[in-house]
Amino acid sequence: MDGLLAASSAFAVVSLAIQIRGGIQKLCDFWTSIQDRPKDINSIIQDLQVVLDIVCNIRLEASNERPHSSALSASIAALNGCSSSIEALQSIINQL
């Protein structure tokens, strides 16, 4: 039963990471499309790219069959926080 629970948890993490990756990519595409954007926006784009790389690494780590480390567990909690932030940013962009 532990194996099934671990597989289910890994699938949920991978799914969440893919969803967050898509949201981050949309945000990057939007900010990049702005022609006369302030310099602060370039910093946001760079930060989003860093977060995108981290999310991809978490997805890869979570898809491994070996037991998750405590660092990965903390990363999963961070992904959950990112998810709500990205939803809020997408809502703002949709209004624009």
C-alpha positions as CSV (number, residue, x, y, z in Angstrom):
1,M,0.0,0.0,0.0
2,D,2.9,2.4,0.7
3,G,4.1,1.9,-2.9
4,L,0.7,2.9,-4.2
5,L,0.6,6.0,-1.9
6,A,4.1,7.0,-3.0
7,A,3.2,6.6,-6.7
8,S,0.0,8.6,-6.2
9,S,1.9,11.3,-4.4
10,A,4.6,11.5,-7.1
11,F,1.9,11.7,-9.8
12,A,0.2,14.6,-8.0
13,V,3.5,16.4,-7.7
14,V,4.4,15.9,-11.3
15,S,1.0,17.0,-12.4
16,L,1.2,20.2,-10.2
17,A,4.7,20.9,-11.5
18,I,3.5,20.6,-15.1
19,Q,0.6,22.9,-14.4
20,I,2.8,25.5,-12.7
21,R,5.3,25.3,-15.6
22,G,2.6,26.1,-18.1
23,G,1.5,29.1,-16.0
24,I,5.0,30.4,-15.6
25,Q,5.6,30.0,-19.3
26,K,2.4,32.0,-20.1
27,L,3.6,34.8,-17.7
28,C,7.0,34.9,-19.3
29,D,5.5,35.0,-22.8
30,F,3.2,37.9,-21.7
31,W,5.9,40.0,-20.1
32,T,8.3,39.4,-23.0
33,S,5.6,40.5,-25.5
34,I,5.5,44.0,-23.9
35,Q,7.6,46.2,-26.2
36,D,8.3,49.2,-24.0
37,R,8.4,47.4,-20.7
38,P,10.2,48.9,-17.7
39,K,13.5,47.5,-16.6
40,D,11.8,46.0,-13.5
41,I,9.8,43.7,-15.8
42,N,13.1,42.2,-17.2
43,S,14.0,41.3,-13.6
44,I,10.6,39.6,-13.2
45,I,11.1,37.6,-16.4
46,Q,14.6,36.5,-15.1
47,D,13.1,35.5,-11.8
48,L,10.3,33.6,-13.5
49,Q,12.9,31.7,-15.6
50,V,14.7,30.7,-12.4
51,V,11.5,29.5,-10.8
52,L,10.7,27.6,-14.1
53,D,14.0,25.8,-13.9
54,I,13.4,24.9,-10.2
55,V,9.9,23.6,-11.0
56,C,11.3,21.4,-13.8
57,N,13.9,20.0,-11.4
58,I,11.3,19.2,-8.8
59,R,9.2,17.5,-11.5
60,L,12.1,15.3,-12.5
61,E,13.0,14.5,-8.9
62,A,9.4,13.7,-8.0
63,S,9.0,11.3,-11.0
64,N,11.9,9.2,-9.7
65,E,10.7,5.9,-8.1
66,R,13.1,6.2,-5.1
67,P,11.8,7.6,-1.8
68,H,11.5,11.4,-1.6
69,S,14.0,13.3,0.5
70,S,12.8,15.9,3.0
71,A,14.1,18.6,0.7
72,L,11.7,17.4,-2.0
73,S,8.9,17.4,0.5
74,A,9.7,21.0,1.3
75,S,9.8,21.7,-2.4
76,I,6.4,20.2,-2.9
77,A,5.0,22.6,-0.2
78,A,6.7,25.5,-2.1
79,L,5.0,24.3,-5.4
80,N,1.6,24.5,-3.7
81,G,2.4,28.1,-2.7
82,C,3.6,28.9,-6.2
83,S,0.4,27.5,-7.7
84,S,-1.9,30.1,-5.9
85,S,0.5,33.0,-6.8
86,I,0.6,32.0,-10.4
87,E,-3.2,31.8,-10.5
88,A,-3.4,35.3,-9.1
89,L,-0.9,36.7,-11.6
90,Q,-2.8,35.0,-14.5
91,S,-6.0,36.6,-13.3
92,I,-4.4,40.0,-13.4
93,I,-3.0,39.3,-16.9
94,N,-6.3,38.1,-18.2
95,Q,-7.8,41.5,-17.1
96,L,-5.2,43.3,-19.1
